[in-house]
Amino acid sequence: VSPPVSPPVSPPVSPPVSPPVSPPVSPPVSPPVSPPVSPPVSPPSSPLETGVATFYAGNDNGNACGYAGVPKDSFPHGFYVATGGDRFSNGGLRGMACGACYKVKCTGPDGNNPSCSCSSNSVVVQVVDECPECGRDHFDLNRPAFERIVGPGLASTCGRIRTEFEEVPCGFAGTIKIRSKGGVSAHWYGLHIDDVAGAGDIAVVKLRSSGTSSWSTVCTKEDGPSYWRCSGGYPLALPLDVRLKDTAGAVLVSTGVITTFQGGQEFDFGKNFAGGSPPVSPPVSPPVSP
């Protein structure tokens, strides 16, 4: 009898050991960097200047700059000035400084006038008229503006005063308005520009006809200070786009502004330059769920 044969015993097999797997490491992500946003460009502040001021009865309508009226319940609150020399022409054609705004303060009588005194007030005035006999630093204020900066009841007593003044942004709160001259057509166009905030005075006016890409119609004050006469690009095709550049170098473009060739019409440009008081928007009600 043979002894029982035991089956061979295999050594225990250890399960394979996988090396530890490190979780994938993502490279650090830098937060997105937004490009710097430039603030709106306001007219540069002007240095303080000295001069003299007188007053005149005023000319709310039909003034040399062609404005149809001077607002009294809003900027410039009925205060305005006639200027002369290169202050009125801004170094160019007559009337190129129409619309500019200045803050004026009385510093004393001009000459020996002990009965004249100044108030503590300053006044902001808009250039709307021309004073042919005035030099660059002579402001001919309308009477309400003059009365504001001299002592109570002393306008006639003072007559002529010494001043400090500086150019300041015009505080119109609404949008620019374009007014067409009488007699406009597809073959001739002239316009007025009202309620310009910021620098206030316009340097360049261009029109663009519908269906074109070129600003080939350029408007100037070659016919006088009261309006802009347009040349080139005729016949015009409605609606007309308008491009404005002010004396501070800011540019605004608005499309489809002029919609008719009727004279004496007012068109809303729809925007204004920086520097004015922003209009107050009506409150927006949240949407109502059905």
NORNORRA-V462167 format. One record per residue. N is the residue number from 1. PHI is phi in degrees with one decimal (999 if undefined). Layout:
# NORNORRA-V462167
N PHI
N PHI
This chain:
# NORNORRA-V462167
1 999
2 -81.5
3 -68.4
4 -62.9
5 -99.6
6 -77.4
7 -66.4
8 -64.2
9 -96.8
10 -80.1
11 -66.8
12 -58.6
13 -97.8
14 -75.0
15 -64.4
16 -62.5
17 -100.0
18 -80.5
19 -64.0
20 -61.1
21 -99.7
22 -76.7
23 -62.7
24 -61.2
25 -103.3
26 -80.7
27 -64.8
28 -59.1
29 -101.8
30 -77.9
31 -62.3
32 -60.7
33 -101.7
34 -78.1
35 -65.5
36 -61.4
37 -101.5
38 -78.2
39 -69.7
40 -59.1
41 -88.7
42 -98.6
43 -57.2
44 -63.0
45 -70.6
46 -102.5
47 -70.0
48 -73.0
49 -119.6
50 -121.4
51 -170.7
52 -129.4
53 -139.1
54 -125.0
55 -139.5
56 -138.3
57 -65.4
58 97.0
59 -155.3
60 -62.2
61 -122.0
62 75.7
63 -71.2
64 -60.7
65 -83.8
66 82.0
67 -72.7
68 -80.8
69 177.8
70 -117.7
71 -58.3
72 -110.5
73 -91.7
74 -144.4
75 -53.3
76 -93.1
77 60.7
78 80.7
79 -102.5
80 -152.6
81 -147.3
82 -105.1
83 -121.9
84 -139.5
85 58.8
86 -76.0
87 -69.7
88 -85.7
89 -92.4
90 55.8
91 79.6
92 -129.2
93 -73.6
94 -56.4
95 90.6
96 -68.3
97 -94.7
98 -56.3
99 99.4
100 -64.9
101 -124.7
102 -134.5
103 -99.3
104 -122.3
105 -135.5
106 -77.2
107 -115.8
108 150.4
109 -67.9
110 -92.6
111 105.3
112 -83.2
113 -144.1
114 -64.4
115 -79.9
116 -93.9
117 -141.4
118 -97.0
119 -87.7
120 -86.9
121 -83.3
122 -112.4
123 -139.4
124 -100.5
125 -121.7
126 -110.0
127 -75.1
128 -126.8
129 -144.0
130 -111.9
131 -114.9
132 -58.7
133 -89.3
134 -86.8
135 -82.8
136 -58.5
137 -105.0
138 -107.8
139 -101.8
140 -101.0
141 -79.5
142 -71.1
143 -57.4
144 -58.4
145 -68.2
146 -64.4
147 -62.3
148 -68.7
149 -105.5
150 -109.3
151 -59.7
152 -55.2
153 72.5
154 -106.5
155 -57.6
156 -68.3
157 -65.4
158 -73.5
159 69.5
160 -140.5
161 -130.8
162 -87.6
163 -138.7
164 -115.9
165 -150.0
166 -150.3
167 -76.2
168 -134.1
169 -62.4
170 -80.9
171 -94.7
172 -64.3
173 -93.8
174 -93.8
175 -99.6
176 -66.9
177 -116.9
178 -110.6
179 -117.5
180 -83.0
181 -73.3
182 -67.8
183 83.1
184 -70.7
185 -159.6
186 -67.2
187 -111.1
188 -156.4
189 -143.1
190 -141.2
191 -150.8
192 -112.6
193 -127.3
194 -118.6
195 61.8
196 -86.9
197 -82.9
198 73.7
199 -59.9
200 88.5
201 -100.3
202 -97.6
203 -101.3
204 -138.9
205 -127.5
206 -134.0
207 -119.8
208 -133.1
209 -73.7
210 -60.2
211 84.3
212 -121.3
213 -108.4
214 -101.7
215 -89.0
216 -87.3
217 -101.7
218 -113.8
219 -110.8
220 -134.5
221 -104.2
222 -65.1
223 -90.9
224 131.3
225 -77.0
226 -84.0
227 -159.1
228 -102.5
229 -97.2
230 -102.0
231 -133.7
232 87.6
233 76.3
234 -82.4
235 -73.8
236 -76.7
237 -126.0
238 -75.2
239 -77.7
240 -101.5
241 -84.3
242 -127.9
243 -121.2
244 -120.6
245 -125.2
246 -91.1
247 -73.2
248 -86.6
249 94.2
250 -77.0
251 -123.4
252 -127.1
253 -126.0
254 -133.9
255 -98.5
256 63.8
257 -74.1
258 -93.8
259 -116.1
260 -149.1
261 -98.6
262 -81.5
263 -78.4
264 69.4
265 -98.7
266 -106.3
267 -122.6
268 -86.9
269 -69.0
270 87.6
271 -158.5
272 -151.8
273 -76.0
274 -66.5
275 116.0
276 -86.5
277 -78.8
278 -64.7
279 -67.2
280 -88.2
281 -81.2
282 -66.9
283 -63.8
284 -101.7
285 -79.3
286 -66.2
287 -64.4
288 -96.3
289 -71.5
290 -68.8
